[in-house]
Amino acid sequence: MIIFKQKHTNNMRKPLFLLAFMVVSLLLMQSVRADSATIVLYTASTANPTLWEEVTINAWIKNTGTNYATFKYGLSIGNDTSGHWCNRDCYTDGLGDYATISLAPNETGVVTRRFTFDPTKYPFVEGGHYDLWQTVKNETLTDILYSHIEYSYFTIAPFYTKASAYAYAVRVVPNPLNTREVDITAWIINNGTMTYNFTLGMSIGLFDAENGAVYSYWRTSLIPPCNRECYIDGYGDFMYRLIPPNYTTYFTRKFRIADYFLEDSQYDVIIGTYTGEHGENLIYYTYFKSVGTVPRAINVSYTAPSDVFCNVTDMQVTGTAWAIPFCTPLFWAILIMFIVAGILAYATSKAGAGGNTGGVVFASVCLMFTIFYTMYGIFPTWITVLFGLAEALMLAYLLSKIFGG
């Protein structure tokens, strides 16, 4: 009996043990499946961004659990080997540390994050390779449900691969007041994929290039080009324009054509676009052929003024400035009037024709004032001739009466 009981007891324990094991396993499986997720796909707007460029990352998350759940998606970009990452400092979407998504069981949804490769937040450098680390956590951030690192996912590209612009037209406007000065305007188009503050240069010369052709290198110059030596606008060696993609703008520079450009010869204009502030990292040169003609010099006739009777400056230096009033036309006009009046008065007194003296003096004074007003430009020439002739005839008549009896 004892053996039977013992055998029966052992047989009863095995089913109980198996039942307990199955219950615990089911509970564990249920707890795991109730809150789990995975990333089934992810994309980035570019894997080759430039410094400061914003990148958009989309991740498709699937709820692999059995309950409706809320998940937290986070990403970091950096270097797994060094352990240095950039996340919250580089986000530009305002979503905080994590993006949130709620999904039903077996449902897949997409979350989006925007991230900028800001070298002031992380030591991003051109040509550098950086890892992408993505995680999915539960709503309370206590469990990591998914974690994956894509090594060297991003490579920082040089600016010139994204920032691109070239000149497509120019116009030359000569200065009508100075034949050697011109205003040259160039129109620029941003044919790249990013907004950028381009550096713009301009030169005049003669080049071995096709008209309107765009080159990524300098063409042979047939005469030395002129740029900074010919600028007269005070803007320095370069100008700058912020241009969005597919937009155009223009800039104008004032030139004085160098003396070694031959008269009546034509000259070319070259426009350079760069990404470097001081003309580094050339994007394109555009050559515009024979857009301007060197004008001929204008011959202006010039007659040197005749020597003046008195040099006022010399008189002031030599201490004879007291005699300056005697150098004026007014002084000599008055002097001549006194001399003539004196001669006439003497002649009439000698002839004894005192009755006609007043008329002679009157005619003489009128004649002298006519000469005086003519010297100062008050009377035009025809009045001077008319009045002078009349006064001379009257004076001759009076004198003939005096001397002829």
VEXLUM-888145 format. One record per residue (C-alpha): x, y, z. Coordinates in nm, 3 decimals, padded with zeros to 5 digits, m for minus. Layout:
REM residues N
- X/Y/Z .
...
//
This chain:
REM residues 405
- 00.000/00.000/00.000 .
- 00.277/00.232/00.080 .
- 00.437/00.171/m00.257 .
- 00.109/00.226/m00.432 .
- 00.045/00.554/m00.257 .
- 00.391/00.673/m00.334 .
- 00.355/00.590/m00.699 .
- 00.019/00.753/m00.716 .
- 00.154/01.069/m00.552 .
- 00.437/01.094/m00.803 .
- 00.199/01.053/m01.093 .
- m00.018/01.338/m00.963 .
- 00.277/01.580/m00.925 .
- 00.383/01.568/m01.291 .
- 00.059/01.709/m01.438 .
- 00.052/01.982/m01.174 .
- 00.410/02.078/m01.254 .
- 00.340/02.091/m01.629 .
- 00.028/02.295/m01.573 .
- 00.212/02.547/m01.359 .
- 00.491/02.575/m01.616 .
- 00.242/02.638/m01.898 .
- 00.060/02.905/m01.697 .
- 00.382/03.088/m01.614 .
- 00.499/03.069/m01.976 .
- 00.171/03.204/m02.106 .
- 00.181/03.488/m01.856 .
- 00.536/03.575/m01.956 .
- 00.453/03.559/m02.326 .
- 00.145/03.771/m02.269 .
- 00.347/04.035/m02.080 .
- 00.605/04.055/m02.359 .
- 00.363/04.070/m02.649 .
- 00.136/04.323/m02.483 .
- 00.392/04.605/m02.529 .
- 00.639/04.558/m02.811 .
- 00.733/04.734/m03.137 .
- 00.987/04.737/m03.415 .
- 01.101/04.968/m03.698 .
- 01.020/04.807/m04.030 .
- 01.153/05.088/m04.257 .
- 01.332/05.421/m04.233 .
- 01.445/05.682/m04.484 .
- 01.636/06.013/m04.482 .
- 01.592/06.306/m04.720 .
- 01.962/06.274/m04.794 .
- 02.249/06.062/m04.672 .
- 02.500/06.321/m04.793 .
- 02.407/06.648/m04.625 .
- 02.623/06.956/m04.609 .
- 02.711/07.141/m04.292 .
- 02.409/07.331/m04.154 .
- 02.172/07.138/m04.382 .
- 01.846/07.014/m04.233 .
- 01.765/06.646/m04.289 .
- 01.422/06.485/m04.255 .
- 01.411/06.128/m04.123 .
- 01.098/05.910/m04.151 .
- 01.062/05.587/m03.954 .
- 00.778/05.335/m03.994 .
- 00.702/05.174/m03.658 .
- 00.492/04.858/m03.619 .
- 00.311/04.759/m03.301 .
- 00.406/04.395/m03.262 .
- 00.229/04.362/m02.928 .
- m00.123/04.256/m02.845 .
- m00.249/04.580/m02.691 .
- m00.310/04.931/m02.818 .
- 00.001/05.120/m02.709 .
- 00.185/05.452/m02.726 .
- 00.552/05.449/m02.827 .
- 00.838/05.697/m02.804 .
- 01.074/05.727/m03.101 .
- 01.417/05.879/m03.061 .
- 01.724/05.911/m03.278 .
- 02.080/06.026/m03.238 .
- 02.354/06.097/m03.490 .
- 02.718/06.071/m03.402 .
- 02.990/05.815/m03.351 .
- 02.931/05.487/m03.171 .
- 03.304/05.421/m03.131 .
- 03.365/05.743/m02.937 .
- 03.025/05.738/m02.772 .
- 02.954/06.098/m02.873 .
- 02.607/06.167/m03.009 .
- 02.391/06.464/m03.099 .
- 02.017/06.444/m03.043 .
- 01.816/06.708/m02.857 .
- 02.066/06.983/m02.947 .
- 02.036/06.905/m03.318 .
- 01.659/06.857/m03.345 .
- 01.483/07.138/m03.532 .
- 01.122/07.012/m03.529 .
- 01.027/07.125/m03.180 .
- 00.901/06.779/m03.076 .
- 01.128/06.748/m02.778 .
- 01.348/06.448/m02.699 .
- 01.108/06.190/m02.848 .
- 00.840/06.173/m03.115 .
- 00.520/06.002/m02.998 .
- 00.298/05.761/m03.191 .
- 00.005/05.543/m03.079 .
- m00.075/05.223/m03.264 .
- m00.319/04.935/m03.248 .
- m00.184/04.579/m03.254 .
- m00.015/04.500/m03.589 .
- m00.067/04.860/m03.704 .
- 00.220/05.046/m03.870 .
- 00.260/05.423/m03.856 .
- 00.524/05.676/m03.956 .
- 00.700/05.931/m03.738 .
- 00.910/06.219/m03.873 .
- 01.202/06.403/m03.720 .
- 01.408/06.694/m03.854 .
- 01.773/06.719/m03.771 .
- 02.039/06.978/m03.862 .
- 02.409/06.909/m03.901 .
- 02.507/07.211/m03.696 .
- 02.885/07.220/m03.637 .
- 02.834/07.446/m03.335 .
- 02.635/07.172/m03.159 .
- 02.854/06.879/m03.259 .
- 03.195/06.862/m03.431 .
- 03.055/06.777/m03.775 .
- 03.315/06.824/m04.051 .
- 03.311/06.796/m04.428 .
- 03.392/06.441/m04.537 .
- 03.305/06.300/m04.193 .
- 03.105/05.975/m04.153 .
- 02.838/05.955/m03.884 .
- 02.621/05.674/m03.743 .
- 02.241/05.676/m03.713 .
- 02.105/05.534/m03.386 .
- 01.727/05.476/m03.360 .
- 01.530/05.358/m03.059 .
- 01.167/05.282/m02.973 .
- 01.063/05.293/m02.610 .
- 00.739/05.237/m02.423 .
- 00.528/05.532/m02.318 .
- 00.688/05.564/m01.975 .
- 01.042/05.537/m02.122 .
- 01.123/05.254/m01.886 .
- 01.186/04.989/m02.153 .
- 01.376/04.992/m02.480 .
- 01.161/04.795/m02.723 .
- 01.385/04.842/m03.027 .
- 01.738/04.972/m03.081 .
- 01.947/04.976/m03.398 .
- 02.263/05.155/m03.516 .
- 02.330/05.209/m03.887 .
- 02.701/05.271/m03.908 .
- 02.837/05.548/m04.138 .
- 02.487/05.623/m04.261 .
- 02.566/05.991/m04.317 .
- 02.862/06.147/m04.496 .
- 02.903/06.526/m04.488 .
- 02.938/06.653/m04.845 .
- 03.125/06.972/m04.949 .
- 02.914/07.280/m05.007 .
- 02.972/07.292/m05.378 .
- 02.780/06.967/m05.424 .
- 02.461/07.135/m05.302 .
- 02.525/07.511/m05.340 .
- 02.535/07.593/m05.708 .
- 02.481/07.918/m05.900 .
- 02.597/08.079/m06.222 .
- 02.550/08.402/m06.421 .
- 02.321/08.386/m06.723 .
- 02.314/08.749/m06.846 .
- 02.503/09.079/m06.819 .
- 02.440/09.439/m06.921 .
- 02.697/09.719/m06.966 .
- 02.586/10.083/m06.927 .
- 02.848/10.354/m06.997 .
- 02.862/10.666/m06.783 .
- 02.764/10.956/m07.012 .
- 02.977/11.197/m06.809 .
- 03.291/10.983/m06.814 .
- 03.369/10.766/m07.114 .
- 03.600/10.534/m06.918 .
- 03.343/10.449/m06.648 .
- 03.074/10.181/m06.687 .
- 02.810/10.008/m06.475 .
- 02.802/09.631/m06.530 .
- 02.502/09.431/m06.404 .
- 02.501/09.050/m06.388 .
- 02.203/08.821/m06.324 .
- 02.259/08.506/m06.114 .
- 02.044/08.192/m06.079 .
- 02.065/07.938/m05.796 .
- 02.048/07.601/m05.971 .
- 02.132/07.407/m05.655 .
- 01.912/07.251/m05.390 .
- 01.978/07.480/m05.093 .
- 01.950/07.847/m05.003 .
- 02.296/07.995/m04.982 .
- 02.475/08.329/m04.947 .
- 02.690/08.317/m05.261 .
- 03.013/08.509/m05.314 .
- 03.015/08.690/m05.650 .
- 03.309/08.826/m05.846 .
- 03.338/09.022/m06.171 .
- 03.628/09.102/m06.407 .
- 03.671/09.260/m06.749 .
- 03.928/09.151/m07.006 .
- 03.961/08.934/m07.312 .
- 03.936/08.556/m07.277 .
- 03.964/08.242/m07.486 .
- 03.609/08.122/m07.415 .
- 03.271/08.081/m07.579 .
- 03.010/08.351/m07.533 .
- 02.771/08.269/m07.251 .
- 02.949/07.941/m07.175 .
- 02.974/07.819/m06.814 .
- 03.307/07.670/m06.704 .
- 03.429/07.517/m06.381 .
- 03.783/07.642/m06.443 .
- 03.965/07.958/m06.551 .
- 04.004/08.013/m06.923 .
- 04.318/08.164/m07.077 .
- 04.318/08.545/m07.071 .
- 04.436/08.719/m07.391 .
- 04.492/09.048/m07.209 .
- 04.531/09.084/m06.832 .
- 04.190/09.097/m06.664 .
- 04.099/09.391/m06.445 .
- 03.889/09.364/m06.130 .
- 03.993/09.512/m05.798 .
- 04.215/09.769/m05.975 .
- 03.915/09.883/m06.181 .
- 03.641/09.883/m05.915 .
- 03.530/10.235/m05.821 .
- 03.220/10.151/m05.614 .
- 03.396/10.087/m05.282 .
- 03.244/09.741/m05.226 .
- 03.572/09.552/m05.211 .
- 03.677/09.245/m05.406 .
- 03.345/09.057/m05.386 .
- 02.973/09.105/m05.337 .
- 02.729/08.864/m05.171 .
- 02.372/08.755/m05.243 .
- 02.144/08.516/m05.050 .
- 01.954/08.318/m05.313 .
- 01.695/08.039/m05.260 .
- 01.690/07.742/m05.499 .
- 01.557/07.819/m05.849 .
- 01.554/08.194/m05.777 .
- 01.744/08.468/m05.956 .
- 01.896/08.795/m05.844 .
- 02.142/09.052/m05.977 .
- 02.434/09.266/m05.867 .
- 02.599/09.573/m06.019 .
- 02.959/09.692/m06.010 .
- 03.109/10.021/m06.124 .
- 03.429/09.998/m06.330 .
- 03.682/10.240/m06.466 .
- 03.826/10.079/m06.779 .
- 04.202/10.047/m06.743 .
- 04.425/10.256/m06.970 .
- 04.585/09.948/m07.127 .
- 04.253/09.862/m07.293 .
- 04.286/10.001/m07.647 .
- 04.037/10.254/m07.781 .
- 03.760/10.109/m08.000 .
- 03.849/09.754/m07.887 .
- 03.588/09.523/m07.737 .
- 03.618/09.356/m07.399 .
- 03.463/09.054/m07.225 .
- 03.301/09.024/m06.883 .
- 03.356/08.721/m06.660 .
- 03.133/08.642/m06.360 .
- 03.253/08.403/m06.090 .
- 03.037/08.233/m05.825 .
- 03.193/08.087/m05.510 .
- 03.098/07.930/m05.179 .
- 03.398/08.072/m04.992 .
- 03.372/08.419/m04.842 .
- 03.694/08.536/m05.006 .
- 03.656/08.363/m05.340 .
- 03.747/08.009/m05.235 .
- 03.568/07.702/m05.368 .
- 03.482/07.807/m05.720 .
- 03.142/07.697/m05.848 .
- 03.136/07.839/m06.201 .
- 03.281/08.104/m06.432 .
- 03.054/08.246/m06.701 .
- 03.215/08.434/m06.991 .
- 03.028/08.701/m07.188 .
- 03.210/08.796/m07.506 .
- 03.243/09.146/m07.657 .
- 02.975/09.303/m07.440 .
- 03.154/09.638/m07.412 .
- 03.360/09.870/m07.633 .
- 03.641/10.092/m07.508 .
- 03.539/10.447/m07.606 .
- 03.762/10.704/m07.768 .
- 03.893/10.990/m07.562 .
- 03.700/11.314/m07.610 .
- 03.919/11.601/m07.734 .
- 03.817/11.919/m07.556 .
- 03.949/12.248/m07.698 .
- 04.086/12.480/m07.433 .
- 04.210/12.835/m07.462 .
- 04.433/12.957/m07.188 .
- 04.316/13.285/m07.039 .
- 04.518/13.591/m07.130 .
- 04.747/13.743/m06.875 .
- 04.568/13.975/m06.638 .
- 04.685/14.330/m06.589 .
- 04.738/14.275/m06.219 .
- 04.817/13.952/m06.036 .
- 04.625/13.994/m05.714 .
- 04.799/13.703/m05.542 .
- 05.144/13.839/m05.622 .
- 05.041/14.184/m05.509 .
- 04.924/14.044/m05.174 .
- 05.249/13.853/m05.129 .
- 05.471/14.147/m05.224 .
- 05.283/14.394/m05.006 .
- 05.139/14.605/m05.289 .
- 04.777/14.512/m05.232 .
- 04.697/14.878/m05.175 .
- 04.716/14.922/m05.554 .
- 04.453/14.654/m05.631 .
- 04.169/14.912/m05.675 .
- 04.368/15.074/m05.953 .
- 04.357/14.743/m06.148 .
- 03.977/14.739/m06.184 .
- 03.798/14.840/m06.508 .
- 03.586/15.082/m06.306 .
- 03.889/15.283/m06.205 .
- 04.010/15.317/m06.561 .
- 03.663/15.407/m06.691 .
- 03.632/15.686/m06.437 .
- 03.983/15.799/m06.513 .
- 03.912/15.814/m06.887 .
- 03.589/16.005/m06.820 .
- 03.776/16.265/m06.616 .
- 04.047/16.299/m06.880 .
- 03.803/16.340/m07.166 .
- 03.586/16.581/m06.967 .
- 03.893/16.785/m06.881 .
- 04.010/16.801/m07.243 .
- 03.666/16.909/m07.362 .
- 03.632/17.167/m07.088 .
- 03.972/17.309/m07.177 .
- 03.887/17.315/m07.548 .
- 03.559/17.496/m07.494 .
- 03.718/17.753/m07.266 .
- 03.988/17.823/m07.522 .
- 03.732/17.861/m07.798 .
- 03.514/18.091/m07.594 .
- 03.200/17.891/m07.660 .
- 03.077/17.868/m07.309 .
- 02.717/17.836/m07.419 .
- 02.773/17.496/m07.563 .
- 02.987/17.371/m07.275 .
- 02.699/17.201/m07.093 .
- 02.593/17.012/m07.404 .
- 02.946/16.894/m07.467 .
- 02.987/16.774/m07.107 .
- 02.648/16.598/m07.121 .
- 02.731/16.419/m07.444 .
- 03.071/16.320/m07.312 .
- 02.928/16.179/m06.989 .
- 02.665/15.978/m07.183 .
- 02.935/15.837/m07.407 .
- 03.154/15.743/m07.110 .
- 02.870/15.570/m06.927 .
- 02.779/15.378/m07.243 .
- 03.137/15.252/m07.258 .
- 03.128/15.175/m06.885 .
- 02.804/14.972/m06.905 .
- 02.936/14.786/m07.206 .
- 03.252/14.683/m07.020 .
- 03.041/14.527/m06.741 .
- 02.802/14.357/m06.985 .
- 02.497/14.562/m06.890 .
- 02.436/14.688/m07.245 .
- 02.427/14.444/m07.536 .
- 02.649/14.522/m07.834 .
- 02.375/14.667/m08.056 .
- 02.275/14.923/m07.793 .
- 02.637/15.021/m07.748 .
- 02.677/15.077/m08.121 .
- 02.349/15.270/m08.152 .
- 02.401/15.490/m07.846 .
- 02.766/15.540/m07.916 .
- 02.699/15.653/m08.274 .
- 02.427/15.896/m08.163 .
- 02.641/16.040/m07.884 .
- 02.944/16.069/m08.113 .
- 02.738/16.259/m08.376 .
- 02.600/16.492/m08.110 .
- 02.944/16.551/m07.969 .
- 03.086/16.618/m08.318 .
- 02.807/16.867/m08.385 .
- 02.873/17.055/m08.062 .
- 03.246/17.062/m08.123 .
- 03.194/17.190/m08.476 .
- 02.979/17.470/m08.335 .
- 03.244/17.553/m08.080 .
- 03.542/17.549/m08.309 .
- 03.366/17.649/m08.627 .
- 03.189/17.949/m08.488 .
//
